[in-house]
Amino acid sequence: MFGRLELTRPLAVFDIESTGVNPARDRIVEISVMKLFPDGTQQSTTRRLNPGIPIPPAVTAIHGISDADVANEPFFADIAQKLHSYLADCDLAGYNITTFDVPLLECEFKRAGLSFDLSNRKIIDAYNIFCKLYPRTLTAAYSFFCGKELVNAHGAAADTAATLEVLLGQLDKHPELSGSVEQLAAASDLAGPDAVDRTRRFKWSGDEVVVNFGKNSGRTLRDLAENDPGFLRWIIKNDFPDDVKEIASNALIGKYPTRSAGAGE
Protein backbone atom coordinates (compact mmCIF):
# COMPACT_ATOMS: atom_id res chain seq x y z
CA MET A 1 0.00 0.00 0.00
CA PHE A 2 2.80 2.41 0.92
CA GLY A 3 5.56 0.99 -1.29
CA ARG A 4 8.77 0.28 0.63
CA LEU A 5 7.66 2.35 3.61
CA GLU A 6 7.80 0.16 6.73
CA LEU A 7 5.55 1.19 9.62
CA THR A 8 5.51 -0.12 13.16
CA ARG A 9 3.17 2.64 14.39
CA PRO A 10 0.93 5.20 12.66
CA LEU A 11 2.65 7.89 10.60
CA ALA A 12 0.97 11.29 10.33
CA VAL A 13 1.94 13.03 7.10
CA PHE A 14 0.85 16.65 7.48
CA ASP A 15 1.06 20.14 6.07
CA ILE A 16 0.14 23.53 7.49
CA GLU A 17 -0.93 26.82 5.91
CA SER A 18 -0.53 29.81 8.19
CA THR A 19 -0.66 33.57 8.64
CA GLY A 20 3.12 33.87 8.28
CA VAL A 21 6.46 32.22 8.97
CA ASN A 22 7.06 32.97 12.66
CA PRO A 23 5.89 30.07 14.85
CA ALA A 24 5.85 32.23 17.97
CA ARG A 25 3.56 34.87 16.49
CA ASP A 26 1.74 33.34 13.54
CA ARG A 27 -1.24 30.99 13.52
CA ILE A 28 -2.53 28.01 11.56
CA VAL A 29 -5.28 28.70 9.02
CA GLU A 30 -5.40 25.19 7.54
CA ILE A 31 -4.00 21.81 8.53
CA SER A 32 -4.20 18.58 6.58
CA VAL A 33 -3.22 15.21 8.04
CA MET A 34 -2.93 11.88 6.28
CA LYS A 35 -2.62 9.14 8.89
CA LEU A 36 -1.04 5.91 7.65
CA PHE A 37 -1.45 2.71 9.67
CA PRO A 38 0.84 -0.35 9.75
CA ASP A 39 -1.98 -2.54 8.37
CA GLY A 40 -2.00 -0.50 5.14
CA THR A 41 -5.10 1.58 5.84
CA GLN A 42 -5.14 5.35 5.96
CA GLN A 43 -7.29 8.27 7.07
CA SER A 44 -7.24 11.82 5.72
CA THR A 45 -8.60 14.99 7.23
CA THR A 46 -8.31 18.69 6.40
CA ARG A 47 -9.50 21.49 8.65
CA ARG A 48 -9.53 25.25 8.17
CA LEU A 49 -9.16 27.39 11.28
CA ASN A 50 -9.82 30.96 12.31
CA PRO A 51 -6.37 32.23 13.32
CA GLY A 52 -7.76 35.02 15.46
CA ILE A 53 -5.42 37.49 13.75
CA PRO A 54 -5.51 39.03 10.26
CA ILE A 55 -4.06 37.08 7.36
CA PRO A 56 -1.72 39.46 5.47
CA PRO A 57 -2.74 39.95 1.81
CA ALA A 58 0.72 38.82 0.68
CA VAL A 59 0.19 35.52 2.50
CA THR A 60 -3.32 35.10 1.09
CA ALA A 61 -1.76 35.52 -2.37
CA ILE A 62 0.35 32.42 -1.66
CA HIS A 63 -2.17 29.96 -0.21
CA GLY A 64 -5.42 31.55 -1.32
CA ILE A 65 -7.04 31.66 2.12
CA SER A 66 -8.47 35.02 3.21
CA ASP A 67 -9.90 36.36 6.46
CA ALA A 68 -13.41 35.92 5.02
CA ASP A 69 -12.73 32.27 4.20
CA VAL A 70 -12.04 31.39 7.84
CA ALA A 71 -14.23 33.91 9.66
CA ASN A 72 -16.72 31.22 10.72
CA GLU A 73 -14.23 28.41 11.28
CA PRO A 74 -13.24 27.19 14.77
CA PHE A 75 -10.16 28.46 16.56
CA PHE A 76 -7.23 26.10 17.10
CA ALA A 77 -8.10 25.89 20.79
CA ASP A 78 -11.51 24.49 19.83
CA ILE A 79 -9.99 21.48 18.04
CA ALA A 80 -6.70 21.22 19.97
CA GLN A 81 -7.67 18.35 22.28
CA LYS A 82 -9.12 16.26 19.46
CA LEU A 83 -6.07 16.83 17.24
CA HIS A 84 -3.73 16.15 20.14
CA SER A 85 -5.40 12.79 20.73
CA TYR A 86 -5.40 12.00 16.99
CA LEU A 87 -1.64 12.53 16.80
CA ALA A 88 -0.83 10.95 20.16
CA ASP A 89 0.45 7.63 18.83
CA CYS A 90 2.02 8.94 15.62
CA ASP A 91 5.40 9.56 14.15
CA LEU A 92 5.40 12.64 11.89
CA ALA A 93 6.27 13.28 8.24
CA GLY A 94 6.10 16.23 5.87
CA TYR A 95 8.10 18.50 3.58
CA ASN A 96 10.36 21.02 5.31
CA ILE A 97 8.45 20.49 8.57
CA THR A 98 11.39 20.49 10.96
CA THR A 99 12.00 24.22 10.61
CA PHE A 100 8.43 25.46 10.50
CA ASP A 101 5.39 23.15 10.61
CA VAL A 102 6.46 21.19 13.69
CA PRO A 103 7.54 24.30 15.69
CA LEU A 104 4.28 26.07 14.77
CA LEU A 105 2.24 23.04 15.83
CA GLU A 106 4.13 22.95 19.12
CA CYS A 107 3.39 26.64 19.70
CA GLU A 108 -0.31 26.25 18.85
CA PHE A 109 -0.68 23.36 21.29
CA LYS A 110 1.16 25.34 23.97
CA ARG A 111 -1.16 28.30 23.48
CA ALA A 112 -4.06 25.88 23.91
CA GLY A 113 -2.57 24.62 27.19
CA LEU A 114 -1.31 21.29 25.81
CA SER A 115 2.19 19.86 25.62
CA PHE A 116 3.10 18.29 22.27
CA ASP A 117 5.86 15.87 23.24
CA LEU A 118 8.31 15.09 20.44
CA SER A 119 10.78 13.05 22.48
CA ASN A 120 9.30 9.67 21.51
CA ARG A 121 8.38 10.54 17.93
CA LYS A 122 10.33 9.98 14.76
CA ILE A 123 10.19 12.93 12.35
CA ILE A 124 10.63 12.32 8.62
CA ASP A 125 11.34 15.43 6.56
CA ALA A 126 11.28 14.72 2.82
CA TYR A 127 12.96 18.07 2.13
CA ASN A 128 15.97 17.20 4.29
CA ILE A 129 16.23 13.79 2.65
CA PHE A 130 16.08 15.49 -0.76
CA CYS A 131 18.95 17.81 0.19
CA LYS A 132 21.09 14.85 1.34
CA LEU A 133 20.34 12.79 -1.76
CA TYR A 134 21.06 15.72 -4.06
CA PRO A 135 23.69 17.89 -2.37
CA ARG A 136 23.94 21.44 -3.71
CA THR A 137 27.71 21.45 -4.15
CA LEU A 138 29.41 22.32 -7.43
CA THR A 139 30.96 18.84 -7.51
CA ALA A 140 27.51 17.23 -7.24
CA ALA A 141 26.02 19.57 -9.86
CA TYR A 142 28.92 18.89 -12.23
CA SER A 143 28.37 15.16 -11.90
CA PHE A 144 24.60 15.45 -12.39
CA PHE A 145 24.46 17.90 -15.29
CA CYS A 146 27.75 17.12 -17.03
CA GLY A 147 28.23 13.45 -16.18
CA LYS A 148 31.86 14.00 -15.21
CA GLU A 149 34.00 14.09 -12.09
CA LEU A 150 35.23 17.53 -11.09
CA VAL A 151 39.02 17.41 -10.88
CA ASN A 152 40.80 20.06 -8.80
CA ALA A 153 37.60 21.10 -7.04
CA HIS A 154 37.98 24.31 -5.04
CA GLY A 155 40.64 25.56 -7.42
CA ALA A 156 39.35 28.85 -8.83
CA ALA A 157 40.08 28.06 -12.48
CA ALA A 158 38.60 24.55 -12.35
CA ASP A 159 35.51 25.75 -10.47
CA THR A 160 34.95 28.62 -12.90
CA ALA A 161 35.10 26.35 -15.95
CA ALA A 162 32.88 23.77 -14.25
CA THR A 163 30.29 26.41 -13.34
CA LEU A 164 29.91 27.41 -16.99
CA GLU A 165 29.54 23.75 -17.98
CA VAL A 166 26.90 23.26 -15.28
CA LEU A 167 24.95 26.30 -16.47
CA LEU A 168 25.02 25.08 -20.08
CA GLY A 169 24.08 21.59 -18.86
CA GLN A 170 21.10 23.00 -16.98
CA LEU A 171 19.88 24.70 -20.15
CA ASP A 172 20.30 21.45 -22.11
CA LYS A 173 18.43 19.30 -19.56
CA HIS A 174 15.70 21.81 -18.78
CA PRO A 175 14.15 23.30 -21.93
CA GLU A 176 11.69 25.19 -19.72
CA LEU A 177 14.61 27.42 -18.70
CA SER A 178 15.08 30.47 -20.89
CA GLY A 179 18.52 31.26 -22.28
CA SER A 180 17.89 34.93 -21.58
CA VAL A 181 20.30 36.37 -19.02
CA GLU A 182 17.46 38.44 -17.56
CA GLN A 183 15.24 35.38 -17.06
CA LEU A 184 18.09 33.22 -15.78
CA ALA A 185 18.80 35.93 -13.22
CA ALA A 186 15.14 35.86 -12.19
CA ALA A 187 15.31 32.06 -11.87
CA SER A 188 18.39 32.49 -9.67
CA ASP A 189 16.60 34.78 -7.22
CA LEU A 190 15.55 32.75 -4.19
CA ALA A 191 14.64 35.78 -2.08
CA GLY A 192 11.13 35.91 -3.51
CA PRO A 193 8.79 38.84 -4.18
CA ASP A 194 8.39 39.66 -0.49
CA ALA A 195 12.11 40.35 0.04
CA VAL A 196 13.01 43.95 0.88
CA ASP A 197 16.79 43.47 0.73
CA ARG A 198 19.03 41.03 -1.17
CA THR A 199 19.74 38.79 1.84
CA ARG A 200 16.11 38.82 2.99
CA ARG A 201 16.86 40.20 6.44
CA PHE A 202 13.72 42.29 6.00
CA LYS A 203 10.61 41.21 4.12
CA TRP A 204 7.16 42.48 3.29
CA SER A 205 4.15 41.38 5.30
CA GLY A 206 1.27 43.06 3.57
CA ASP A 207 2.31 46.70 3.32
CA GLU A 208 4.59 46.59 6.36
CA VAL A 209 8.26 45.64 6.50
CA VAL A 210 9.05 43.01 9.14
CA VAL A 211 12.29 41.55 10.47
CA ASN A 212 13.04 38.10 9.07
CA PHE A 213 15.75 36.85 11.45
CA GLY A 214 16.69 36.53 15.09
CA LYS A 215 14.73 37.24 18.24
CA ASN A 216 12.75 40.06 16.63
CA SER A 217 11.63 38.01 13.64
CA GLY A 218 8.09 39.01 12.72
CA ARG A 219 8.19 42.46 14.33
CA THR A 220 7.54 45.39 12.05
CA LEU A 221 10.31 47.81 11.17
CA ARG A 222 8.07 50.66 12.31
CA ASP A 223 7.50 49.05 15.74
CA LEU A 224 11.24 48.55 16.23
CA ALA A 225 12.08 52.10 15.22
CA GLU A 226 9.52 53.51 17.64
CA ASN A 227 9.85 51.09 20.57
CA ASP A 228 13.16 49.23 20.28
CA PRO A 229 15.62 51.38 18.28
CA GLY A 230 18.58 49.65 19.94
CA PHE A 231 18.08 46.64 17.69
CA LEU A 232 18.34 48.80 14.57
CA ARG A 233 21.43 50.54 15.93
CA TRP A 234 22.95 47.09 16.54
CA ILE A 235 22.36 46.22 12.87
CA ILE A 236 24.07 49.43 11.78
CA LYS A 237 27.15 48.76 13.91
CA ASN A 238 27.60 45.13 12.93
CA ASP A 239 28.53 43.09 9.89
CA PHE A 240 25.40 43.39 7.75
CA PRO A 241 25.17 44.24 4.04
CA ASP A 242 24.96 47.93 3.17
CA ASP A 243 21.35 47.73 1.97
CA VAL A 244 20.29 46.20 5.30
CA LYS A 245 22.09 48.94 7.23
CA GLU A 246 20.50 51.59 5.04
CA ILE A 247 17.01 50.26 5.80
CA ALA A 248 17.77 50.33 9.53
CA SER A 249 19.30 53.82 9.36
CA ASN A 250 16.37 55.27 7.44
CA ALA A 251 13.87 53.71 9.84
CA LEU A 252 15.55 55.49 12.75
CA ILE A 253 14.73 58.83 11.12
CA GLY A 254 11.21 57.82 10.16
CA LYS A 255 11.81 56.79 6.54
CA TYR A 256 10.42 53.38 5.57
CA PRO A 257 10.48 51.39 2.33
CA THR A 258 7.46 51.81 0.09
CA ARG A 259 6.05 48.79 -1.64
CA SER A 260 5.60 49.32 -5.36
CA ALA A 261 2.24 48.58 -6.96
CA GLY A 262 1.93 44.95 -7.99
CA ALA A 263 4.84 43.75 -5.82
CA GLY A 264 4.33 40.24 -4.62
CA GLU A 265 1.62 39.43 -7.15
Buried (B, 14 or more C-beta within 10 A) or exposed (E): EEEEEEBEEBBBBBBBBBBBBBBEBBBBBBBBBBBBBEEEEBEEEEBBBBBEEEBBBBBBEEBEBBBEBBEEBEBBBEBBEEBBEBBEEBBBBBBBBBEBBBBBBBBBBEBBEBEBEEEEBEEBBEEBEEEEEEEEEBBBBBBBBBEEEBEEEEEEEBBEBBEEBBBEBBBEEEEEBEEEEEEBEEBEEEEEBBBBBEBBBBBBBBEBBBBBEEEBBBBBBBEBBEEEEEBBEEBBEEEBEEBBBBBBBBBBEEEBBEBEEEBBE
